[in-house]
Amino acid sequence: MKKFMKSAAILSLGFGLAMTFTACHNSDGESAPSGIEYTTANGLPQVSKTLIVNTNVNATIKYGSQSSANVKTYTFTGVSDKQTLTVSAPGYVTETFVVNFLDEDTKELNVYLHKPASGSAVAQAIGQELTVTNESGEVYNATMTVPAQTAFLGDGSPWSIIVFTPQATNSPVLAKGATVSEPVVAISCTPENVTFTDPVTVKLNIPKTEGLKLDVKNGNESLNPANIKRDADNLTLLIPHFSEWDIILGATVTNITDEPVEVFKDTREVGNGRVRVSYQRQVGYTMQGEEIPLVTKYLNKMFTGTAHPISATYSFNPPIAGTATIVLSQSKKTVTFESGEKTFVATIYGAVSPKVTIVPNGQPVQPDHSGGSSL
């Protein structure tokens, strides 16, 4: 390292799984070492992980060893990747899943809790319309009609239908030509596997579904497209049996551009000890054009809602003393999606990439030797 101190004019760090130093020459023509890697234990700069969880009712939210009770939103700071998130509330179905940050330093999730099926409909509903208001506060209600002439297989238990939003998933990796499918609404009809000779009609008050690429699935079973009816105000499904049916919106990425925006820049002296900076970044997306309810749900679930600023922290251990210029840039992707006959465009804010350049103490700046590893 002493030889490196003697010969290097600028130390440029690109932060990923390793740091690569710019190779410069001293007056004797000796090359400074390049490709030097630092493990986490040796001081690899780390981006602090932050997890923001929102839910629809006051709940206990737990991630890893941290938790908070009776809250609708909570921010976990200084957490690690791929831990278990649990969101629970009395009288609601508990949601549990592992959170994968991918390359993000901050992730925001919307977790919707819904009540378990209850005896809100009874067997005498055959031949009648039964309107069920979703109990978990979602915007869509359902009207279930069982044909009068139908026969069914079941044990006579009360029937129930609930409309809810499936749990959030991790942000997808977007690439041109990729098809991204996401369940946007689910209906739970119980008892499970009650089967009818004539399909049961479930009408959902979801407008503007015409032209969208939709699939309705129960596990690996897809509903016949002929049994998916649409008009300006409603989406109607003809289902052969009770189960949980997911309404899935699929869209293909037809164009994508990334124009990162600088969210922090500062120059300061660094030495021994961890350096920590605070900054503001955007989370979420903005959408262009007509608002379509299922498209909004699609984007909300994957990209955590309409863009808004949050506070975040970045920290690292300098491997050398000197004058550091710290630049943080956030991904800002404009993505064009095509779903059936519909096209929509969203600007999506993503990961923050750090770049630090350190001029070692006592060394002059060499403007002809900048660079380092790619971000």
C-alpha positions in Angstrom: 0.0 0.0 0.0 3.0 2.4 0.6 4.0 1.9 -3.0 0.5 2.7 -4.1 0.5 5.8 -2.0 3.7 6.9 -3.7 2.6 6.4 -7.2 -1.2 6.9 -7.4 -2.5 10.4 -8.1 -6.2 9.7 -7.9 -8.1 6.8 -6.4 -11.4 6.3 -8.1 -13.9 3.8 -6.6 -16.8 2.2 -8.5 -18.9 0.5 -5.9 -20.3 -2.9 -6.6 -19.0 -6.3 -5.4 -15.4 -4.9 -5.6 -13.5 -1.7 -6.1 -11.1 -1.1 -9.0 -8.3 1.5 -8.7 -7.3 3.7 -11.6 -3.8 2.7 -12.8 -1.5 5.7 -13.0 2.2 6.1 -13.5 4.7 7.9 -11.2 7.7 9.9 -12.4 9.8 6.7 -12.5 7.3 5.1 -14.9 6.1 2.5 -12.3 2.5 1.5 -12.6 0.2 1.6 -9.6 -1.6 -1.7 -9.0 -5.0 -2.1 -10.6 -7.9 -4.5 -10.0 -7.3 -4.4 -6.2 -10.4 -5.9 -4.5 -11.6 -5.3 -1.0 -14.0 -7.7 0.8 -16.6 -6.4 3.1 -14.4 -7.3 6.1 -11.6 -5.1 4.6 -13.8 -2.1 4.2 -15.8 -2.5 1.0 -18.1 0.5 0.8 -21.7 -0.5 1.5 -25.0 1.1 0.8 -27.3 1.0 3.9 -30.5 -1.0 3.1 -33.8 0.7 3.9 -37.1 -1.1 3.8 -40.4 0.9 3.8 -43.6 -1.1 4.4 -47.1 0.2 4.0 -50.3 -1.6 4.8 -54.0 -0.9 4.8 -54.7 -1.5 8.5 -52.9 -1.0 11.8 -50.6 -4.0 11.9 -47.5 -5.5 13.4 -44.7 -5.3 10.9 -41.6 -7.4 11.4 -38.5 -7.6 9.2 -35.6 -9.7 10.4 -35.0 -8.8 14.1 -36.8 -5.4 13.9 -40.5 -4.9 14.4 -43.2 -2.3 15.2 -46.7 -2.7 16.3 -50.0 -1.0 15.5 -48.7 1.0 12.5 -49.8 1.4 8.9 -46.3 2.3 7.7 -42.9 1.7 9.1 -39.3 2.2 7.9 -36.6 -0.3 8.7 -33.1 1.1 8.4 -29.7 -0.6 8.4 -31.2 -4.0 7.4 -29.8 -6.8 5.3 -31.1 -8.5 2.2 -33.3 -11.5 1.9 -34.8 -11.5 5.4 -38.4 -12.5 6.2 -41.1 -9.8 6.3 -44.2 -10.6 8.3 -47.3 -8.3 8.4 -50.1 -9.3 10.7 -53.2 -7.9 12.4 -56.0 -9.4 14.4 -58.8 -10.7 12.2 -56.7 -10.6 9.0 -54.7 -13.1 7.1 -51.0 -12.8 7.9 -48.7 -12.1 4.9 -45.1 -13.5 5.1 -42.5 -13.5 2.4 -38.7 -13.0 1.8 -37.7 -9.5 0.5 -35.1 -9.4 -2.2 -33.6 -5.9 -2.6 -31.9 -6.9 -5.9 -29.6 -4.0 -6.6 -31.7 -1.4 -4.7 -30.5 0.3 -1.5 -34.1 1.3 -0.6 -37.2 -0.7 -1.3 -40.8 0.2 -0.5 -43.5 -2.4 -0.4 -47.3 -2.2 -0.2 -48.7 -5.2 1.7 -52.5 -5.5 1.6 -54.1 -7.5 4.4 -57.5 -9.1 3.8 -59.9 -10.8 6.2 -60.3 -14.5 5.9 -63.4 -15.9 4.2 -66.5 -15.7 6.3 -70.1 -16.9 5.9 -71.3 -13.8 4.1 -73.1 -15.9 1.5 -75.2 -18.9 1.9 -76.3 -21.9 -0.3 -79.7 -20.3 -0.8 -78.0 -17.7 -3.0 -78.5 -20.1 -6.0 -80.6 -18.2 -8.5 -80.0 -14.9 -6.8 -77.5 -12.1 -7.0 -75.3 -11.6 -4.0 -73.3 -8.4 -3.7 -70.3 -8.6 -1.4 -68.4 -5.5 -0.3 -64.7 -6.2 0.1 -64.0 -6.3 3.8 -60.3 -5.2 3.6 -61.0 -1.7 2.2 -60.1 -2.3 -1.4 -62.0 -0.3 -4.1 -63.6 -3.2 -6.0 -66.7 -5.0 -5.0 -68.1 -8.2 -6.5 -71.6 -9.4 -7.5 -71.8 -13.2 -7.6 -74.7 -14.9 -9.4 -75.2 -18.7 -9.3 -77.6 -19.8 -12.1 -80.9 -21.2 -10.9 -80.6 -24.4 -13.0 -77.1 -25.3 -11.8 -76.2 -28.3 -9.8 -73.2 -28.2 -7.5 -70.9 -30.5 -5.6 -70.3 -29.3 -2.0 -70.9 -30.1 1.6 -73.5 -27.3 2.2 -71.1 -25.0 4.1 -71.8 -21.3 3.7 -70.4 -19.6 0.6 -68.2 -16.5 0.7 -66.4 -14.2 -1.8 -63.8 -11.7 -1.0 -62.0 -9.3 -3.3 -58.4 -8.2 -2.5 -55.0 -7.2 -3.8 -52.4 -10.0 -3.9 -49.3 -9.3 -1.9 -46.6 -7.1 -3.4 -43.7 -8.7 -5.3 -40.2 -7.6 -5.8 -39.5 -5.0 -8.5 -38.9 -6.8 -11.8 -35.8 -6.5 -13.9 -36.9 -4.5 -16.9 -35.4 -5.2 -20.3 -36.6 -4.4 -23.8 -38.7 -7.2 -25.2 -39.4 -8.7 -21.7 -43.0 -9.5 -20.8 -43.8 -8.6 -17.2 -47.0 -10.2 -15.7 -48.4 -9.2 -12.3 -51.5 -10.3 -10.4 -53.4 -7.1 -9.8 -56.7 -8.3 -8.2 -57.7 -11.6 -6.6 -61.1 -13.0 -5.7 -61.3 -15.7 -3.0 -64.5 -17.9 -3.3 -65.0 -20.5 -0.6 -65.4 -23.3 0.3 -62.5 -24.3 -2.0 -63.5 -26.5 -4.9 -67.2 -26.3 -4.7 -68.0 -27.2 -8.4 -70.9 -26.1 -10.6 -72.4 -27.6 -13.7 -73.1 -24.1 -15.1 -70.5 -21.4 -14.4 -71.0 -18.9 -11.6 -70.9 -15.3 -12.7 -68.7 -12.9 -10.7 -69.0 -9.3 -11.8 -66.3 -6.9 -10.6 -66.8 -3.1 -10.8 -63.5 -2.5 -12.6 -63.7 0.0 -15.4 -61.6 0.4 -18.6 -60.4 -3.2 -19.0 -61.1 -3.4 -22.7 -58.0 -4.0 -24.8 -55.8 -5.0 -21.9 -54.0 -8.3 -21.9 -55.6 -10.2 -19.0 -55.3 -13.7 -17.8 -57.4 -15.2 -14.9 -55.7 -18.1 -13.2 -56.1 -20.5 -10.3 -52.6 -21.9 -9.8 -51.8 -23.5 -13.1 -55.4 -23.4 -14.3 -56.3 -20.6 -16.7 -59.9 -19.4 -17.2 -61.0 -19.8 -20.8 -60.7 -16.3 -22.4 -64.3 -16.7 -23.6 -65.3 -16.6 -20.0 -63.8 -13.2 -19.4 -66.3 -10.5 -20.3 -65.6 -6.8 -20.4 -67.5 -3.5 -20.8 -66.8 0.1 -20.0 -67.6 -0.3 -16.3 -67.2 -3.9 -15.3 -65.1 -7.1 -15.6 -67.2 -10.2 -15.5 -65.8 -13.8 -14.9 -67.6 -17.1 -15.5 -65.9 -19.5 -13.0 -66.5 -23.2 -12.9 -65.6 -23.8 -9.3 -64.7 -21.9 -6.1 -61.1 -21.1 -5.4 -58.8 -18.2 -5.4 -58.7 -16.7 -8.8 -56.0 -14.1 -9.7 -56.5 -11.5 -12.4 -53.1 -11.0 -14.0 -52.2 -8.1 -16.2 -49.4 -8.8 -18.7 -47.3 -6.2 -20.6 -44.3 -6.2 -22.8 -41.5 -3.7 -22.5 -41.2 -2.1 -26.0 -38.8 0.6 -25.2 -36.6 1.6 -22.3 -34.2 4.5 -21.7 -32.2 5.3 -18.5 -31.1 8.9 -17.7 -29.7 8.8 -14.2 -30.1 11.9 -12.1 -27.6 13.2 -9.6 -29.1 13.2 -6.1 -26.0 14.0 -4.0 -22.5 15.5 -4.6 -20.0 16.7 -2.0 -16.2 17.0 -1.5 -14.8 16.5 2.0 -11.7 15.3 3.8 -11.7 11.6 4.8 -9.5 9.5 6.9 -9.9 6.7 9.4 -13.5 6.0 10.3 -16.7 5.4 8.5 -18.1 8.2 6.3 -21.8 8.6 6.3 -23.9 11.0 4.2 -27.7 11.7 4.1 -29.5 12.6 0.9 -33.0 12.7 -0.7 -34.1 10.3 -3.4 -37.3 9.4 -5.3 -39.2 6.2 -4.8 -41.9 5.1 -7.2 -43.0 6.1 -10.6 -44.9 8.7 -12.7 -47.2 7.8 -15.5 -48.0 9.5 -18.7 -51.4 9.5 -20.5 -54.8 8.1 -19.5 -55.3 6.7 -16.1 -56.5 3.0 -16.3 -57.3 1.5 -12.9 -55.7 -1.9 -13.5 -52.6 -0.3 -15.0 -52.3 1.9 -11.9 -52.5 -1.2 -9.7 -50.0 -3.0 -11.9 -47.5 -0.2 -11.5 -48.2 0.4 -7.8 -47.6 -3.2 -6.9 -44.2 -3.4 -8.7 -42.9 0.2 -8.2 -44.5 1.2 -4.8 -46.8 4.0 -5.9 -46.6 7.5 -7.3 -43.1 9.0 -7.1 -42.3 10.8 -3.8 -39.1 11.8 -2.0 -37.7 9.9 0.9 -34.5 10.3 3.1 -31.8 7.8 2.7 -28.2 7.2 4.0 -25.0 6.1 2.2 -21.9 5.1 4.1 -18.5 3.6 3.4 -15.0 3.1 5.0 -12.3 5.0 3.1 -9.4 2.7 2.2 -7.1 5.8 2.1 -6.9 9.3 3.7 -7.4 12.3 1.4 -9.9 14.6 -0.3 -13.0 12.6 -1.4 -15.6 13.7 -4.0 -18.8 11.7 -3.4 -21.4 11.5 -6.2 -24.7 9.6 -5.9 -26.7 9.1 -9.0 -30.2 7.5 -9.2 -31.5 5.5 -12.1 -34.5 7.1 -13.8 -35.9 4.9 -16.5 -38.6 5.8 -19.0 -40.4 2.6 -19.9 -43.0 2.0 -22.7 -45.3 -1.0 -22.0 -47.7 -2.6 -24.4 -50.6 -4.6 -23.0 -52.9 -6.1 -25.6 -54.2 -3.1 -27.5 -53.1 -0.6 -24.9 -49.8 1.3 -24.6 -48.7 3.2 -21.5 -45.5 5.0 -20.5 -44.0 5.2 -17.0 -40.9 6.9 -15.5 -39.5 4.6 -12.9 -37.0 5.6 -10.2 -34.6 2.9 -9.3 -31.3 2.2 -7.6 -28.8 4.7 -6.4 -25.2 4.2 -7.6 -22.3 5.7 -5.7 -19.0 6.9 -7.1 -16.2 8.2 -4.9 -12.9 9.7 -6.1 -10.2 10.2 -3.4 -7.1 12.4 -4.0 -4.6 11.0 -1.5 -3.1 13.4 1.0 0.0 15.1 -0.4 -0.6 14.0 -4.0 -1.3 16.4 -6.8 -4.4 15.9 -9.0 -3.6 14.3 -12.4 -6.5 15.3 -14.6 -5.3 13.0 -17.4 -5.8 9.8 -15.3 -9.4 9.7 -14.2 -11.8 6.8 -14.3 -11.9 3.5 -12.4 -14.4 0.7 -12.4 -17.7 1.1 -14.2 -20.8 1.7 -12.1 
